[in-house]
Amino acid sequence: MNTNDPADLRARHAAAFMPNYGVPPVALVRGEGAYVWDEAGARYLDLIAGIAVSSLGHAHPALAEAVSRQVATLAHSSNLFVNEPEVLLAERLLGLLGAPGRVFLANSGTEANECALKLVLKHGGATGRGYVVAAENGFHGRTLGALSLTGKASIRDQFGPFPIDVRFVPYGDADALKQAVTGECAGVFLEPTQGEAGVVPPPAGYMTAAREICDATGALLVLDEIQSAIGRTGHWFAHQHDGIVPDVLTLAKGLGGGLPVGACVGFGPAGTLFAKGDHGSTFGGNPVASAAALAVLDTIDRDGLLAHVRATGDHLAEGLTSVGHPLLAGVRGRGLWRAAVLTAPLAGQVQEAAQRAGFLVNAVQPDAVRIAPPLIVTAPQIDTFLQALPAILTEATQ
């Protein structure tokens, strides 16, 4: 068996894993900064960052040091005991949010959303509210609770019916949201920008309207920032663009910089809805994952990466806009979270052509290519992609 053969590794993957992912086209073996390498030695500029996860890129010294130090000190404690990194992380998140709240730490985004859903259901049970509102084309996870909130029929319907009454409205339509949210609604789940739908930002004023609608009816406003938070849009949290505070916020992905960590934050009364025993997680608050998250937050702050994301994100957007290729219709998104919108459903072909040219991007929708590089990516690195893009687009049409 040749373990240095990428094709061999992919064949072993196909034989050992369930077929839900298919067989990924590239076998990665190492990374450094914004680059990754496959087993054949080919280098790629990573413009997807593990689906907006690798905030600091690959092999960042601060992350490596924090994880190494913590795993050599205390690797796990469970929720039966308190460990200092989890407390420091919860305190740090509340400080960045600037509002009174309480934190639940989990391992992933879908688990953070499960926690949020249980908070909403407990709120509903206490106040006689029986249904939840979410957005069409929204994505909140694949466990059954989170999937019930996910407005994508292609991944949702085959696992229904769901025990939770969830009513879907068009994303960005404040009038439809107002009609759907009554005094009998327990909560509203929204993404400040819809990620899996193709990096679709809300219309101006939509998030403010959602906050006002929930205030007027008593429904809890839950913002899913699994992809959009931790500097991805140029602010710590995407809802800060709109100057609002949700009742519940969910986080994951970029928070751990590659280590599995999620968080659900309840603000005000929503932070104390749970009683002892209402929820739990064996690995939530794991010291190693918490240390990784603290290293991510410290590095973003110390290195001024929020300003860097805004500047390089604008540079990326301006560069995409100026490409002028017939396959490229435009660009949308904020910061280093963008979608190159196509004039034809050729995103898969663009992803493949980009890979052959040494760039990793993601065909998030048939007509949208997601670009979400590590927050440390540089303008010159982005320029190499922009310079190669016209040829990539042309190849994708052939």
C-alpha positions as CSV (number, residue, x, y, z in Angstrom):
1,M,0.0,0.0,0.0
2,N,1.5,3.3,-1.1
3,T,0.5,5.8,1.6
4,N,2.0,8.7,-0.4
5,D,-0.4,8.2,-3.3
6,P,-3.3,10.7,-3.1
7,A,-5.4,8.4,-5.2
8,D,-4.7,5.5,-2.9
9,L,-5.7,7.6,0.2
10,R,-9.0,8.6,-1.5
11,A,-9.7,5.0,-2.4
12,R,-9.1,4.1,1.3
13,H,-11.5,6.9,2.3
14,A,-14.2,5.5,0.0
15,A,-13.8,2.1,1.5
16,A,-13.8,3.2,5.1
17,F,-16.3,6.0,5.3
18,M,-20.0,6.3,4.8
19,P,-20.8,7.8,1.4
20,N,-22.5,11.0,2.6
21,Y,-19.5,13.2,1.6
22,G,-18.7,11.4,-1.6
23,V,-14.9,11.2,-2.0
24,P,-13.2,14.6,-1.7
25,P,-11.0,15.4,-4.7
26,V,-7.9,16.5,-2.7
27,A,-6.0,14.8,0.1
28,L,-4.4,17.4,2.3
29,V,-1.4,16.6,4.4
30,R,-0.1,19.9,5.9
31,G,-0.7,23.7,5.9
32,E,1.2,26.9,6.7
33,G,-0.4,30.3,6.9
34,A,-2.9,30.6,4.1
35,Y,-1.5,27.7,2.1
36,V,-2.1,23.9,2.2
37,W,-0.3,21.0,0.4
38,D,-1.6,17.7,-0.8
39,E,0.2,14.4,-0.8
40,A,1.7,14.9,-4.2
41,G,3.3,18.1,-3.0
42,A,1.0,20.6,-4.9
43,R,0.4,23.8,-3.0
44,Y,-2.9,25.6,-2.9
45,L,-4.0,29.0,-1.6
46,D,-6.7,28.1,0.8
47,L,-9.7,30.4,0.1
48,I,-12.2,28.4,2.0
49,A,-10.4,27.9,5.4
50,G,-12.2,24.7,6.3
51,I,-15.6,26.3,5.7
52,A,-14.7,29.6,7.5
53,V,-13.1,27.7,10.4
54,S,-9.3,28.3,10.1
55,S,-9.4,31.9,11.3
56,L,-5.6,32.1,11.8
57,G,-4.7,29.9,8.9
58,H,-2.7,26.8,9.3
59,A,0.0,25.9,11.9
60,H,-0.2,29.4,13.5
61,P,2.3,29.5,16.4
62,A,-0.1,31.0,18.9
63,L,-2.7,28.3,18.3
64,A,-0.1,25.5,18.3
65,E,1.5,26.8,21.5
66,A,-1.9,27.2,23.3
67,V,-3.1,23.7,22.4
68,S,0.2,22.1,23.2
69,R,0.5,23.8,26.6
70,Q,-3.1,22.9,27.6
71,V,-3.1,19.3,26.4
72,A,0.1,18.8,28.5
73,T,-1.6,20.4,31.5
74,L,-5.2,19.2,31.5
75,A,-6.9,17.8,28.4
76,H,-10.4,17.1,29.7
77,S,-12.5,17.6,32.8
78,S,-16.1,17.1,31.8
79,N,-19.0,19.3,33.0
80,L,-18.7,17.7,36.5
81,F,-15.8,20.0,37.3
82,V,-14.7,23.6,36.5
83,N,-11.7,24.3,34.4
84,E,-10.1,27.7,34.0
85,P,-9.9,27.9,30.2
86,E,-13.7,27.5,29.8
87,V,-14.4,30.2,32.4
88,L,-11.9,32.6,30.7
89,L,-13.5,31.9,27.3
90,A,-17.1,32.5,28.5
91,E,-16.0,35.7,30.2
92,R,-14.1,36.8,27.1
93,L,-17.1,36.2,24.8
94,L,-19.4,38.2,27.1
95,G,-16.8,41.0,27.2
96,L,-16.6,41.2,23.4
97,L,-20.4,41.2,23.2
98,G,-20.8,44.0,25.7
99,A,-24.1,42.8,27.1
100,P,-25.1,40.8,30.2
101,G,-25.5,37.2,29.4
102,R,-24.7,33.5,30.1
103,V,-22.8,31.1,28.0
104,F,-23.1,27.4,27.1
105,L,-20.1,25.8,25.5
106,A,-20.5,22.9,23.0
107,N,-18.5,21.2,20.3
108,S,-20.1,22.4,17.1
109,G,-22.5,24.8,15.4
110,T,-25.4,22.3,15.3
111,E,-25.0,21.7,19.0
112,A,-25.0,25.4,19.7
113,N,-28.2,25.7,17.7
114,E,-29.7,22.7,19.6
115,C,-29.1,24.5,22.8
116,A,-30.7,27.7,21.4
117,L,-33.7,25.7,20.2
118,K,-34.2,24.2,23.7
119,L,-34.1,27.7,25.2
120,V,-36.7,28.8,22.7
121,L,-38.9,25.8,23.4
122,K,-38.6,26.3,27.2
123,H,-39.5,30.0,26.7
124,G,-42.5,28.9,24.6
125,G,-43.6,26.3,27.2
126,A,-43.5,28.9,30.0
127,T,-45.4,31.5,28.0
128,G,-47.9,29.4,26.0
129,R,-46.1,29.9,22.7
130,G,-46.3,26.9,20.3
131,Y,-44.3,27.6,17.1
132,V,-41.0,28.9,15.8
133,V,-40.2,31.0,12.7
134,A,-37.1,30.5,10.5
135,A,-36.0,31.6,7.0
136,E,-36.3,29.9,3.7
137,N,-32.9,28.7,2.5
138,G,-31.5,29.1,6.0
139,F,-29.1,26.5,7.4
140,H,-28.7,25.7,11.1
141,G,-27.3,22.2,11.1
142,R,-28.0,18.6,10.5
143,T,-29.1,17.1,13.8
144,L,-32.9,16.7,13.9
145,G,-33.6,19.7,16.0
146,A,-31.3,22.0,14.0
147,L,-32.5,20.4,10.8
148,S,-36.1,21.2,11.6
149,L,-35.0,24.9,11.5
150,T,-33.2,24.5,8.2
151,G,-35.1,25.8,5.2
152,K,-33.6,23.7,2.5
153,A,-36.0,21.0,1.3
154,S,-33.2,19.0,-0.4
155,I,-31.6,18.1,2.9
156,R,-34.6,18.4,5.2
157,D,-37.6,16.7,3.8
158,Q,-36.3,13.1,3.7
159,F,-35.9,13.1,7.5
160,G,-39.3,14.6,8.4
161,P,-41.8,15.0,9.7
162,F,-40.4,17.0,12.6
163,P,-42.1,17.3,16.0
164,I,-41.5,21.1,16.2
165,D,-43.8,23.5,14.4
166,V,-41.5,25.6,12.3
167,R,-42.9,28.1,9.9
168,F,-40.7,29.4,7.1
169,V,-40.7,32.9,5.6
170,P,-38.6,34.4,2.8
171,Y,-35.3,35.8,4.0
172,G,-35.1,39.5,4.0
173,D,-38.8,40.1,3.8
174,A,-39.6,42.1,6.9
175,D,-43.4,42.2,6.1
176,A,-43.6,38.5,5.8
177,L,-41.7,38.1,9.1
178,K,-44.1,40.5,10.8
179,Q,-47.1,38.6,9.6
180,A,-45.6,35.3,10.7
181,V,-44.5,36.3,14.2
182,T,-47.5,36.7,16.6
183,G,-47.9,36.5,20.3
184,E,-48.0,32.7,19.9
185,C,-44.5,32.5,18.4
186,A,-41.7,31.3,20.8
187,G,-38.7,32.4,18.7
188,V,-37.2,33.5,15.4
189,F,-34.1,31.9,14.0
190,L,-32.1,34.0,11.5
191,E,-28.6,34.2,10.1
192,P,-27.3,37.8,9.8
193,T,-26.0,36.6,6.4
194,Q,-27.2,33.3,5.0
195,G,-24.1,31.3,4.5
196,E,-25.0,28.0,2.8
197,A,-27.6,29.8,0.7
198,G,-24.7,31.5,-1.1
199,V,-23.4,34.3,1.3
200,V,-26.6,36.3,1.0
201,P,-26.6,39.5,3.2
202,P,-29.9,40.9,4.5
203,P,-31.5,44.0,3.0
204,A,-30.8,47.2,4.9
205,G,-32.9,47.5,8.0
206,Y,-34.0,43.8,8.0
207,M,-32.2,42.8,11.2
208,T,-33.4,45.9,13.0
209,A,-36.9,45.1,11.9
210,A,-36.5,41.5,13.2
211,R,-35.4,42.9,16.6
212,E,-38.4,45.2,16.7
213,I,-40.9,42.5,15.7
214,C,-39.6,40.1,18.4
215,D,-39.7,43.0,21.0
216,A,-43.3,43.7,20.1
217,T,-44.5,40.1,20.3
218,G,-42.2,38.6,23.0
219,A,-40.6,36.0,20.8
220,L,-36.9,35.3,21.3
221,L,-34.6,36.5,18.5
222,V,-31.9,33.9,17.9
223,L,-29.1,34.8,15.6
224,D,-27.1,32.0,14.1
225,E,-23.5,33.3,13.6
226,I,-21.9,30.0,13.2
227,Q,-20.1,31.2,10.0
228,S,-20.4,35.0,10.3
229,A,-18.8,35.7,13.7
230,I,-15.3,35.9,15.1
231,G,-14.1,38.6,12.7
232,R,-15.3,37.0,9.5
233,T,-17.2,40.1,8.3
234,G,-14.8,42.7,9.9
235,H,-16.6,42.9,13.2
236,W,-16.4,40.4,16.0
237,F,-20.0,39.5,15.3
238,A,-22.0,40.2,12.2
239,H,-25.0,41.5,14.1
240,Q,-22.8,44.4,15.2
241,H,-23.1,45.9,11.7
242,D,-26.7,46.5,12.6
243,G,-26.3,47.7,16.1
244,I,-28.7,45.2,17.6
245,V,-28.4,42.6,20.4
246,P,-30.2,39.2,20.0
247,D,-31.8,37.3,22.8
248,V,-29.7,34.2,21.9
249,L,-26.5,34.0,19.8
250,T,-24.9,30.8,18.5
251,L,-21.2,30.5,17.5
252,A,-18.7,27.9,16.3
253,K,-16.5,27.4,13.3
254,G,-13.9,30.3,13.4
255,L,-14.1,30.5,17.2
256,G,-11.8,27.5,17.6
257,G,-9.5,28.2,14.6
258,G,-9.6,24.5,13.7
259,L,-10.5,22.9,17.1
260,P,-14.1,21.8,17.7
261,V,-15.9,24.4,19.8
262,G,-19.3,26.0,19.8
263,A,-21.1,28.4,22.0
264,C,-24.7,29.5,22.7
265,V,-25.0,32.8,24.5
266,G,-28.3,33.8,26.1
267,F,-28.7,37.5,26.9
268,G,-30.8,38.9,29.8
269,P,-33.6,36.6,30.8
270,A,-32.7,34.1,28.0
271,G,-29.4,33.5,29.7
272,T,-31.0,32.0,32.8
273,L,-33.9,30.0,31.3
274,F,-32.2,26.6,31.9
275,A,-32.4,25.0,35.3
276,K,-29.8,22.5,36.5
277,G,-30.0,19.4,34.4
278,D,-31.9,21.0,31.5
279,H,-28.9,20.6,29.1
280,G,-25.4,19.3,29.0
281,S,-22.4,18.2,27.0
282,T,-19.5,15.9,28.0
283,F,-17.0,17.7,25.8
284,G,-18.5,21.2,25.9
285,G,-16.0,23.5,27.7
286,N,-13.1,21.1,27.0
287,P,-9.9,22.8,28.2
288,V,-8.0,22.3,25.0
289,A,-10.7,23.6,22.7
290,S,-11.3,26.5,25.1
291,A,-7.5,27.3,25.1
292,A,-7.6,27.3,21.3
293,A,-10.5,29.7,21.2
294,L,-8.8,32.0,23.6
295,A,-5.7,32.0,21.4
296,V,-7.8,32.8,18.4
297,L,-9.5,35.8,20.1
298,D,-6.2,37.0,21.6
299,T,-4.5,36.9,18.2
300,I,-7.3,38.6,16.3
301,D,-7.2,41.4,18.9
302,R,-3.4,41.7,19.2
303,D,-2.7,41.6,15.5
304,G,-5.5,44.0,14.5
305,L,-7.1,41.4,12.3
306,L,-10.6,43.1,12.3
307,A,-9.2,46.1,10.4
308,H,-7.2,43.8,8.3
309,V,-10.3,41.8,7.3
310,R,-12.2,44.9,6.4
311,A,-9.3,46.2,4.2
312,T,-8.5,42.9,2.5
313,G,-12.2,42.0,2.2
314,D,-12.8,45.3,0.3
315,H,-9.7,44.6,-1.8
316,L,-11.1,41.2,-2.7
317,A,-14.5,42.5,-3.5
318,E,-13.1,45.4,-5.7
319,G,-10.9,42.9,-7.5
320,L,-13.8,40.6,-8.2
321,T,-15.9,43.4,-9.4
322,S,-13.2,44.5,-11.9
323,V,-12.6,41.1,-13.4
324,G,-15.2,41.8,-16.2
325,H,-15.7,38.1,-17.3
326,P,-19.0,37.1,-18.9
327,L,-19.4,34.3,-16.4
328,L,-19.0,36.6,-13.4
329,A,-22.3,38.5,-12.5
330,G,-21.1,40.2,-9.4
331,V,-20.0,39.7,-5.8
332,R,-21.8,39.8,-2.4
333,G,-20.9,39.5,1.2
334,R,-18.8,41.3,3.8
335,G,-15.2,41.2,4.9
336,L,-13.5,38.0,4.1
337,W,-16.8,36.2,3.5
338,R,-17.8,36.6,-0.1
339,A,-19.6,34.9,-2.9
340,A,-18.6,35.3,-6.6
341,V,-22.0,35.2,-8.3
342,L,-22.1,33.5,-11.7
343,T,-24.3,34.1,-14.7
344,A,-24.7,30.3,-15.2
345,P,-24.8,27.3,-12.9
346,L,-21.2,26.4,-13.3
347,A,-19.9,26.8,-9.7
348,G,-18.8,23.2,-9.6
349,Q,-16.7,23.7,-12.7
350,V,-15.2,26.9,-11.3
351,Q,-14.2,25.1,-8.1
352,E,-12.5,22.3,-10.1
353,A,-10.7,24.8,-12.4
354,A,-9.6,26.8,-9.4
355,Q,-8.2,23.7,-7.8
356,R,-6.2,22.8,-10.9
357,A,-4.8,26.4,-10.8
358,G,-3.8,26.1,-7.2
359,F,-6.7,27.7,-5.4
360,L,-9.3,26.1,-3.1
361,V,-12.8,27.7,-3.3
362,N,-16.2,26.3,-2.6
363,A,-19.2,25.8,-4.9
364,V,-21.7,26.7,-2.3
365,Q,-24.6,27.0,-4.7
366,P,-24.8,26.2,-8.5
367,D,-24.3,29.8,-9.4
368,A,-22.3,31.0,-6.4
369,V,-18.6,30.3,-5.4
370,R,-17.9,30.9,-1.7
371,I,-14.6,32.6,-0.9
372,A,-13.7,32.6,2.9
373,P,-10.0,32.6,3.3
374,P,-8.1,32.6,6.7
375,L,-8.3,36.0,8.3
376,I,-4.6,36.4,8.0
377,V,-4.6,36.2,4.1
378,T,-2.7,39.1,2.5
379,A,-3.6,41.4,-0.3
380,P,-0.8,40.0,-2.5
381,Q,-2.0,36.5,-1.9
382,I,-5.5,37.6,-2.9
383,D,-4.0,39.3,-6.0
384,T,-2.6,35.9,-7.2
385,F,-6.2,34.6,-7.2
386,L,-7.6,37.6,-8.9
387,Q,-5.0,37.4,-11.6
388,A,-5.7,33.8,-12.2
389,L,-9.5,34.1,-12.1
390,P,-10.3,35.1,-15.7
391,A,-8.5,32.0,-17.0
392,I,-10.3,29.9,-14.3
393,L,-13.7,31.2,-15.4
394,T,-12.9,30.6,-19.0
395,E,-11.8,27.0,-18.4
396,A,-15.0,26.4,-16.4
397,T,-17.1,27.3,-19.4
398,Q,-15.4,24.9,-21.8
